[in-house]
Amino acid sequence: MLKRLASYLRGYEWYAVASPLLVVVETLCELVLPLLMARIINQGIEGNNMTVIWQSGALMALVAVVATVVGGFAARCATYAAQGLGANLRQAEFEKIASFSFADIDRFSSSSLITRLTNDLTNVQNVAIMCLRILIRGVTMTIASVILTLTLSPKLALVVCVVLPFMVAALGLLMKVCFPLFEKMQKALDHLNETVQENLVAVRVVKSYVREDRERAKFIDANDGFTTAGLNAVLRMVAIQPVMMICFSVATVLVLYNGGNMVLGGELEIGYLQTVTGYIMQILMSAMMIGMAVLQYTRAQASIRRVFEVLDTQSAIQDGGEAALPAPRGRVEFRDVSFRYQTEGAGEDVLKNVSLTVAPGEFVAIVGGTGTGKSSLVNLIPRFYDVHRGNVLVDGLDVRDYPLDGLRGRIGMVLQNNVLFSGTIRENLLWGNGNATEEELIQAAKDAQAYDFIMSFPDGFDTYLEQGGVNVSGGQKQRLCIARAMVRKPAVLILDDSTSAVDSATEGRIRESFRENLKGTTVIIIAQRISSVQYADKIVVLDEGTVADVGSHDELMKASRIYREIYDSQQEGGDGNG
């Protein structure tokens, strides 16, 4: 796992190498100071030699300055390396998520993916800094201090051999206990983020139904769950401190007792007793530092696994390769198509043995009750999902054989949930075609019946849209999304209930613009209102995931019971928006 993490240091390798080396130099400088102090005591003070005192003191000051400067550079290099690691991992994870199909995103959930891109990566960065500085410092300090202690007093060095095994055993037990608790903590954070995200996205619905109290209660439950999970993990981490302090205290007593007897017996000079005591304390402190670093790594390990889980996921939708692409004509075929959202397990088919052909340039409407699979059907055309059985073909080629860019480049899609991005109207329309001219933008806006309200804004096409287009109405948002799709001049234009927020007259003008300005484009529209589809070349009636009837409005009024029931219900209820 660490080796794989290191592969994401590209561009920051020098910092990752320099930091540990500088930490080693800094640590060795610090270990020289007790030796110089022992020289001052043994030779300077006891020998009444001021020259030794001044020389050793000056050398101590120089070594301290070097340690400070080197330590500063070490910290800087470690920060660059950790931030670079985080940036590279974040970029790789975002690119992987961008390649995910709708099914992959459904499996992880957007809130969990956000947590993995933010909190989990922050944990990884923190442990990277800790490993590059604290862990390296602790290991260097421990090894060097043990060597120096054995050199000065092997007898006192035995104290370390007695105490350290207890510390290591306690640390190993704690790691085993804490790792699953940290995984639970990160999952609880996923749930907390999901609750917050859902509440913020649906804030207008929450307020309109006066459900603030219910949402507040949901947040309290999620927040309490995260708090409890965090406490369960962190309180067990804190348990290592008293164990370490007991070992530290026992070691101090043993060293001072035995060292004092050795000084009194003439076996050890008092300056070296102070030095050895300092080194043994450094060994124990370093062991505590290593223990804390290892515990932090244990916490980050759960985050690292979650990040790698995303990076290791193969998207359910893969590019079709380098097949020769047919000319974009707009022919769409469904051949015995069945589809379910749960590709594993016992999910039911939402589409069953659907066979349908849409000729180039046809205006086709899809109608049916709620949950009959209308949106699922059109989502198969640009491969937002893959079929479970059967084939979907665009211009005679199976969509699975297309490169995704090549397939989606010939399809304009206006989704059921109209999404606009923060930026100007012009920037949003250029999503359809980044190379569109001003005239093409204006024409698309006119065709979508959006030009007049765009020009009513003081800044026209340069009007700034807030995130999600909250500063325009629902009908205006729909028309901007239609204009964005029309700028693309696609071979196939799909509108999934995309005119529900505009009045019938405006919808009629939009439909007329399709016939006049998109004559070669195949238009597939999902609509609830019969008035929106009765002029279509062909109307497809779906019922429980199957094609119940196909025909023109007049033909279906005569031959389709389902279509006639929909028509009659809307005549009785007015226009039938709902």
N, C-alpha and C positions, 0 to 999 in steps of 0.2 A: 504493500500500500504506500509506504514512504517512497519507494523507488518510483512508483507511478506519479506520486505528487511532484517529485523532483523534475519529472519530464515537463511539467507546466511552468518551470522557472525560465523557459527560453526568453532570452533578452535580458535576464536579470541574473545569469549564472555567476558573473563576476562578484556581484554583491553577496550572493549566497556563499561563495567560497571565502571572500575577504572577511566577512563578519566573524565566522568561527576562528579564523587565524588571529584576528585582532583581539578577540576575547581571550584566546590563549595567552597572547602577549600581555594583555592587561592583568590577567590572573597571576601569571608568573611574577610580574612586577609587584603585585600585592603580597606575594609570598616571600619576596626578598626583604620586605620591610621588617618582619619579626626577627630575621637574622641580623639585620643591622641594629635593631634595638638590643638584641642579646649582646652584640659587640660593644655597644655603648655601656651596658650594665657591667659586663664581665671585665672589659679592658679599660673602659673610660672611667666609670664611677668607682669600681672597686680598686682599680689601679691608679686612680687620681690622675688620669691622663686626659687633659683638655683637648689635645690635638686629635685624639681618637674620637672624642665627643663631637668636635666641630666637623671633622671629616665625614663621620658617619651620619651626622645630622644633615649636612649639606647633600650627601648622597641620597638620604631618605627623601629629602625635598624634591630632588631631581627625579627620582624614581616615581614619586607620587604624581608629579606633573606629567610624566610620560604616561602613567597609567590612566590619568584623567583624560588626556588628549586621545589616546588610543581607544579608551572606552567610549568616548563621544563618537569617534568614527565607526566603531563597531555597532553602536546603537543605530547610527544613520544607515549603515549598510544593511542591517537586519530589517529595518523599516522598509527600505526600498525593495528588498527581496520578498518580504511578506506581502507588501502591497502589489508587487508585480505578479506574485503567485495568485493572489486573489483576483486581479484583473484578468489574467489569462484563463483561470478557471471559470470566471463569470462569463467571459466572452464565449468560451467553448460550450458552457451550459446553455447560454442563450441561443447560440446557433443550433444546438441540438434540439431545443424546445421549438425553435422556428421551423424545424423539419418535421415536427410531430404531426400526425394526423389528428383529426377531431377525436378519434377513439383513444389515442394516446393521452391527450389532454384530459379527456373524461376519466381515464384510469387514475392519473395522478391527482387531479383536481387543480384548478388554477391557484387556489390559496396555498397548497402545498408546494407548488412550483415557485411561487413568490418567496416562501420561507426558505427554500433551498437556494435561491439566488441571493438572498440577503443574510438572514441570521446564520444559516449553516456555513456560508462562506466567511462570515465574520469570525465564527469559531475557528475555522481553518486558518485564517490569517493570524489570529491571536496565538494559536499553538505554534505556528511557524516562527513567530517572533520569539516565543518562549524556548523553542528548540534551538534556534540559532544563537541565543544569548544565555538564558538561564541554564538550560540543560548542558550546553557546552562548558559554561563556566563551572557548573557543579561537578561535572565529570573531571575536568582539568584540575580543579581545586582538590578534589578527593584523591586523585592519583598522585599528584605532586606532593600533597600534604602527607600522604601515607609514606612515600619515599623519604621525605625529609624527616618525618618522625622516626622511622626505622633507623635512619642514619644517626640521629641525635640520641635516641633512647629506645632501643628495641623492646625493653621491658614495659614501658608506658604504652607503646604501640599495641600491645596485646589487649588493652582496654577496648580498642576499636573492634578487634576481632570478637569480643564478647557481645558488644552492644549492637553492631550493625545487623547481624542475622535477625534479631527481633524486629528491627525497623523494616527490613526487606520483607519479612513474612507478613507483617501488618499491612504493608503497602500492597502486596500481591492479593491478599484477601479482600482489601477494599476495592481494588480494580475489578475483581470478579463480581462483586456486589453492585458496583456503580454503573457498569456499562449498560445493562438492560434498563436501568432507571433513567439514564440519559436519553436512550432511544424513546422511552415513553414520554419524556419531557419534550422532545422535539415534535412528537406526534400531537401532544397537547397544544403546542404552539401552532401547529397546522390548523387545528380546530379553532383556536382563538382567532387566527387570521381569517379563516373562512367566515366566522361569525361577523367580524368587523367589515370584511369586504361585502358580504351579502347585505348588511345593514346600510352601508354607504351607497351601494349601487341602487338599492330599492328605497332610498330615504323618502322619496315623494309618496310611494305607496304606503310606507309606514306612517307617515304623517297624515295622509288622507284618510286612513282607516283608524287613526288614533290608537296605534299599537305600540307606542313608545314604551309603555310599561312591560309589555311582553318581550320586546326586543332587549330592553334593559335587563330583564330576568335571564334571557338567553345568554347575554354577555357576561352576567355575573356567574352563571354556571360554567361557561367556558373559561373565564378568568380564574375562578376558583380551582378548576381542574388543572390549569397550567401552574397555578401557585402551589397546589398540593404536589404535583409531579416534580416541580422544582425543589420544593422543600425536602421531599423524599431523597432526591439525589444529593443536594448540596449539604444537608445535615449529615449524611454519611461521609461526605468528603471532609467535613469539619472534624469528624471523629478521629482523623489521623493526627491532628495537632496535639491532643493530650498524650497520645502514645509517644509521639516524637519528643515532647517536652520531658516526659518521664525518662526516656532513654538519655536525653541530653543531660538531665540533672544527675542521673546515676553515673554517667561517664565523667561529669565534672567532679563529683565527690571522689570517685576512684582515682582519677588523675592527681588531684590535689593531695589526697592522702598518701598515695604511693610516691608521688613526686617529692612531697615534703620530706618523707623519710629518706629518700635518696639524697636530697640536698643535705640533710642533717648528717647522713652517713658519709658524705663526701663523694658520692657516686656521680653527682650531677651538679653543675654550676647553676646558681639561681637564675641567671639570664637565660640559660637553655631550658630551665623548667618553665619559665614564662613563655618562651618560644614554642616548646612542645605542647604546653597547655593550649596556646593559641591555635596551633595546627590541628590538634584533636578537636577543638571546638569548631574549627573551619570544616573538618571532615564531617562532623555531625550536622552542622548547618547546611553543608553542601548536600548531604544525604536528604535533608528535609527539602531543600530546593529541588533536587532530582525527583523526590516523591511528589511534590506539588506539580512539577512539570509533567510527570507521567500521568497523574490524575487528570490534569487538563487535557492531555492527549487522549485519555480514555473518554473524556467528554466529547472532544472533537472527533474521535473515531466514529461516533454515531453520525455526526454531521458529514464526515468524509464519505461514509458508506452511502448516505442519502444522495450526496452529490454524484458519486460514481454510479449510483443506480440510474440516475437520469442520463449520464454520459454513456452508459452501457446499453441503454434501451435502443433497440432497433425499431425505427418507425414502422408502423403497420403499413404505411404507404411508401413504396420505393419507386424510384424512377424506372421507367420502362426500358431505358437503354437508348440505343442509337438507331432505332428503326427509321426507315425512310418515311417521312410524314406526308400524308395525302394533302392535297390542296384544301384550304379551309372553305368548305361549302355550307356546312351547317346541318348535315344529316345526322340524326341521333336515333339509335336503335337500342331497344331493350330486348334481349333474347332469354326468355325463361328465367328471369331474375328473381332471386330470393335474397332477403337481407335481414339480418338481426344486429342489434347493437351489442349484444354480448357474444363475442366470437368464441368465448370459452364458457363452458357450463351449459345451463339449460335455458338460455334466453329464447323467447318466442320470436318467430319470424314476423317482422312488421310489414314486409312485402313478400308475396307468395306467387311465384311462377308468373311474373309480369312480363308480357311480350307486347311491344309497342314500337311503331316506327313513325318518326317525325321527318318529313321531307324537307329539303333545303328551302328556306324562305317561308315556311308555313308559320301561321299564327295559331299556336296550340294552347288550349286552356286545360287546366286540371282542377277538378272540383271534387268535393266529397266531404263527409262529416269530419269532425275533430278526431284525430288519431287514426285516420285511415291510411297514413303513409305518404301524404302529398309532398311534404318537405323532404322526407327521407328519399323519395324517388329522385327529385332533382339534385339532391346532394351527392348522388352517385355519379352524376355526369362529370363534374370537375374533380372527382375522386377525393372528396372530403372524407368519404368512407369507401371501403371496397365491398363488392357484393359477396354474399356468402355462397351463392351458386349462380350460374348463368354468366352472361356477358353484357356489358354496356359498350356500345361502339359509337364513336364520333367520326364521321366521314369514312366509315368502313373499317376503321382500325380500333381494336379493343383499347379502351382507355388505359389499361394496365401496361400496354406496350408504348405509350407516349412518355417522353420526358415530361415531368410535371409542369415545367415552365411552358413547354410547347403546347400542352393540353389546355392549361388555364389561360394561356395567352390568347386563345381563340374563343374564350367564353367570357361574357360579361355577367356578373352575378349581383343581384340586389337581394340581400338576405332579409329574412323576416324581421330581425332586429337591426334597425338602421343604425350604422355606426359612422360617426364623423370624428375626425381627429383634431386636436388643438392645433390651430394654424389658420391661415386665411382660407376663404372659399376657393380661391385660385389653387392653392396648394392641395386642397382636398380633391378638386376636380382633376388635377394632374396625376392623381393616383391611377386614374383610368388609362392615361397615356402621358408619360413624362415629356414627350416631344410634341404634344399638341400645340397648335398655334392659337393665337388669341381668337381668330375667327372660328376655329373649331370649338373652342370653349364656349363662345357666345352661341353658336348654333346648337350645341348640346344643351345649354341652359334653356334656350328657347323651346327646343323639342320637349324638354322635361317640364315645361311651363314654370321654370324657375327664374327666368331672366328678369321679369318685371319686379319681383320682390328683391332680387339681388341688387338691381339698380336703384331700388328705393332706399337702400342703405347709403349713408354718406360716402363710404369708401368702396362701394360696389364690390367687384371681385376681390378686392383687398381687405374686405371686412374680416375681422378676426373672429374665429369661432372658438368658444371655450371647449374644454375637454368634453367629448360626447355630444357636442353641438347643443348644449343646454340653453344657449341664448337665441335659438330659433325654435319655431313651433314644430309640432310633430309632422304636419303636412309639408312644411318647408324642408324639414330634414329628409323626408321621403323623396321629394323632388330633387334635392341635391344629390342623393344617392343614385337616383335614376340617371341624372345628368352625368355623374361620374362614370357609370357603366356605359353610357352612350358615347362618351368621348373615346372609348376604346375601339369603337366600330367593330364589335365582335361578330364572329360567324354565328354564335348562339348567344342570345340574350335571355337570361332567366330572371324572372321577377317573382319572388316568393311573398305573396300577399303584400306587395309593396306600394299599393295605392289605397290602402284602407283608411288613411287619414286625410285624403283629399275628397272633395265633393265630386259628384257624378259628372258635372260639366267639365271640370278640369281633367278628370280621368278620361273622358271622351276625347279631349284635345290631345292628351298624351298618347292615347291609342291611335289617333289619326296620324300623329307625327311618326309613329312606328311604320305605318303603311307608306307614308310619303318619303321618309328619309332613311329608312332601314329596309328597303325593298328586298335586298338580298340576304337579310339577316333572319335566321330562324328565331322566333320569339316563343318562349314557353312561360306562361303566366299561371300562377296559383292565385285564386281569388275566392272570396266568400260570396261576393255579390254576383248573382246571375247577370245583372245588367253590365257587369264588367267583362263577361266572357261570351255573351250570346252572339257577338259578331265574329268570333274566332272561326278559323277555317275548320278546326276540329276540336271537339271537347271530349276530354277523357274523364270518366266518372270512376273514382276509386271507392271501394267498399271493403272494409276489413282487410286492407293490404292487397286486394286483387283488382284487376280491371273489370269493372262490372259492365260498362257500356262505353262505346266510342261513336261519335257522330256529330253532326251539326246541331245547332239549337233546335231547329224544327224537327229533325229526325229524332232527337232524344226526347222532345216533348211528346212524341207519339209512341216511342218504343221503350223509354227508360222510366220505370216506376220511381227509382231513387232520384233521378234528375227532376222529375215532375214534382216530387214531394218537396225538394229543396226550393224549387221555383214557387210552388204554392205557399210554402211557409213564409217566403220573403214577400210575396204579394200581400199576405195577411198582415205581416209585421212591418210593412213599409219597405225600405230599401234593403233591409237585411244585413246591415253592417255587422251585427253581432252574431 
